[in-house]
Amino acid sequence: MRRTGSTRGTPGLRRVNDPPLLILTSLAEGPKHGYALAQDIGDFAGVQLSPGALYGAIARLEERGLIEALAEVERRRPYRLTAAGSAELAEAMRDMRRVVDVGTHRLGLLQGRLA
């Protein structure tokens, strides 16, 4: 099956550096506020999201019901992954795993031909 774009789920959850994917991945570890999200994403993905990209993606994810805001704590609003967000992230990870598996096989990494 050839896919040029996802017709189901959240658009854009198929690129490894996509802000919504990075946010969902970070929140899979537990609730975080915006600054903590940006720090975690920088640490695990090496991607620095601008405040506009971060908060724009947060708003879109919240609108889609994939994350939800929690009560404000010390003037910071944490967010958490919803069940729908967890399912969407799992689907995106499965799709990416298929691509990684094919690329790994085709490069011969499984046979140790490339380091």
Stockholm file with secondary structure:
# STOCKHOLM 1.0

chainA/1-115         MRRTGSTRGTPGLRRVNDPPLLILTSLAEGPKHGYALAQDIGDFAGVQLSPGALYGAIARLEERGLIEALAEVERRRPYRLTAAGSAELAEAMRDMRRVVDVGTHRLGLLQGRLA
#=GR chainA/1-115 SS CCCSSCSSSSTTTTSTTCHHHHHHHHHTTSCBCHHHHHHHHHHHHCCCCCHHHHHHHHHHHHHTTSEEECCCBTTBCCEEECHHHHHHHHHHHHHHHHHHHHHHHHHTGGGTSCC
#=GC SS_cons         CCCSSCSSSSTTTTSTTCHHHHHHHHHTTSCBCHHHHHHHHHHHHCCCCCHHHHHHHHHHHHHTTSEEECCCBTTBCCEEECHHHHHHHHHHHHHHHHHHHHHHHHHTGGGTSCC
//
